[in-house]
């Protein structure tokens, strides 16, 4: 019986010792990162302009719409004829 108690206490002690080491390591690394971050601050760039609208044609548009419709129908568990895609925009 004392051997079982010893094994349990050693296991719990090892786990908590490991957790304390991880907490200390995180605290030290946080302090190091904070000290390094203040000296080499990168100036903020100007806000980027809105991207230009691309009017590129979507290649294989019908095949892509068919694939999207099939995936949606499969996910919803409905018939493919019940799916209607109104618009597709290229991002």
C-alpha positions as a Markdown table, in Angstrom:
| # | Residue | x | y | z |
|---|---|---|---|---|
| 1 | Unk | 0.0 | 0.0 | 0.0 |
| 2 | Unk | 2.7 | 2.6 | 0.8 |
| 3 | Unk | 4.3 | 1.8 | -2.6 |
| 4 | Unk | 1.1 | 2.8 | -4.4 |
| 5 | Unk | 0.9 | 6.0 | -2.4 |
| 6 | Unk | 4.5 | 6.8 | -3.2 |
| 7 | Unk | 3.9 | 6.2 | -7.0 |
| 8 | Unk | 0.9 | 8.5 | -6.9 |
| 9 | Unk | 2.7 | 11.3 | -5.0 |
| 10 | Unk | 5.7 | 11.1 | -7.4 |
| 11 | Unk | 3.4 | 11.3 | -10.4 |
| 12 | Unk | 1.4 | 14.3 | -9.1 |
| 13 | Unk | 4.6 | 16.0 | -8.0 |
| 14 | Unk | 6.3 | 15.5 | -11.3 |
| 15 | Unk | 3.2 | 16.9 | -13.2 |
| 16 | Unk | 3.1 | 20.0 | -11.0 |
| 17 | Unk | 6.8 | 20.5 | -11.1 |
| 18 | Unk | 6.6 | 20.4 | -14.9 |
| 19 | Unk | 3.7 | 22.8 | -15.0 |
| 20 | Unk | 5.6 | 25.3 | -12.8 |
| 21 | Unk | 8.6 | 25.0 | -15.1 |
| 22 | Unk | 6.4 | 25.7 | -18.1 |
| 23 | Unk | 4.9 | 28.8 | -16.4 |
| 24 | Unk | 8.3 | 30.1 | -15.5 |
| 25 | Unk | 9.6 | 29.6 | -19.0 |
| 26 | Unk | 6.6 | 31.4 | -20.5 |
| 27 | Unk | 7.1 | 34.3 | -18.1 |
| 28 | Unk | 10.8 | 34.6 | -19.0 |
| 29 | Unk | 10.1 | 34.4 | -22.7 |
| 30 | Unk | 7.4 | 37.0 | -22.5 |
| 31 | Unk | 9.8 | 39.4 | -20.7 |
| 32 | Unk | 12.5 | 38.7 | -23.3 |
| 33 | Unk | 10.0 | 39.4 | -26.2 |
| 34 | Unk | 8.7 | 42.5 | -24.6 |
| 35 | Unk | 12.2 | 43.9 | -24.1 |
| 36 | Unk | 13.2 | 43.1 | -27.7 |
| 37 | Unk | 10.0 | 44.5 | -29.1 |
| 38 | Unk | 10.3 | 48.1 | -27.7 |
| 39 | Unk | 13.7 | 48.9 | -29.3 |
| 40 | Unk | 12.9 | 47.9 | -32.9 |
| 41 | Unk | 9.4 | 49.1 | -33.5 |
| 42 | Unk | 8.5 | 49.1 | -37.2 |
| 43 | Unk | 6.6 | 52.2 | -38.3 |
| 44 | Unk | 3.1 | 51.6 | -39.3 |
| 45 | Unk | 2.5 | 51.6 | -43.0 |
| 46 | Unk | -0.2 | 53.8 | -44.6 |
| 47 | Unk | -3.5 | 52.1 | -45.0 |
| 48 | Unk | -3.6 | 50.2 | -48.3 |
| 49 | Unk | -5.9 | 51.5 | -51.0 |
| 50 | Unk | -9.0 | 49.4 | -51.8 |
| 51 | Unk | -8.1 | 46.7 | -54.3 |
| 52 | Unk | -9.1 | 47.3 | -57.9 |
| 53 | Unk | -12.1 | 45.3 | -59.1 |
| 54 | Unk | -11.0 | 42.4 | -61.2 |
| 55 | Unk | -13.1 | 41.6 | -64.2 |
| 56 | Unk | -11.3 | 38.5 | -65.1 |
| 57 | Unk | -13.5 | 35.8 | -66.6 |
| 58 | Unk | -13.8 | 32.7 | -64.4 |
| 59 | Unk | -12.4 | 29.7 | -66.4 |
| 60 | Unk | -14.8 | 26.7 | -66.6 |
| 61 | Unk | -17.5 | 28.7 | -64.9 |
| 62 | Unk | -20.3 | 26.1 | -65.6 |
| 63 | Unk | -18.1 | 23.2 | -64.2 |
| 64 | Unk | -17.3 | 25.3 | -61.1 |
| 65 | Unk | -21.0 | 26.1 | -60.5 |
| 66 | Unk | -21.9 | 22.4 | -60.9 |
| 67 | Unk | -19.3 | 21.4 | -58.4 |
| 68 | Unk | -20.4 | 24.0 | -55.9 |
| 69 | Unk | -24.0 | 23.0 | -56.4 |
| 70 | Unk | -23.2 | 19.3 | -55.9 |
| 71 | Unk | -21.2 | 20.1 | -52.7 |
| 72 | Unk | -24.0 | 22.2 | -51.2 |
| 73 | Unk | -26.7 | 19.6 | -52.1 |
| 74 | Unk | -24.6 | 16.9 | -50.5 |
| 75 | Unk | -24.1 | 18.9 | -47.4 |
| 76 | Unk | -27.8 | 19.8 | -47.1 |
| 77 | Unk | -28.9 | 16.4 | -48.1 |
| 78 | Unk | -31.2 | 17.7 | -50.8 |
| 79 | Unk | -31.6 | 17.1 | -54.5 |
| 80 | Unk | -29.3 | 18.9 | -56.9 |
| 81 | Unk | -32.3 | 20.3 | -58.8 |
| 82 | Unk | -33.3 | 22.2 | -55.7 |
| 83 | Unk | -30.1 | 24.3 | -55.6 |
| 84 | Unk | -30.0 | 27.6 | -57.4 |
| 85 | Unk | -26.8 | 29.7 | -57.4 |
| 86 | Unk | -27.6 | 33.3 | -58.3 |
| 87 | Unk | -24.1 | 34.8 | -58.5 |
| 88 | Unk | -20.5 | 33.8 | -58.3 |
| 89 | Unk | -17.8 | 36.4 | -57.8 |
| 90 | Unk | -14.0 | 35.8 | -58.1 |
| 91 | Unk | -12.1 | 37.1 | -55.1 |
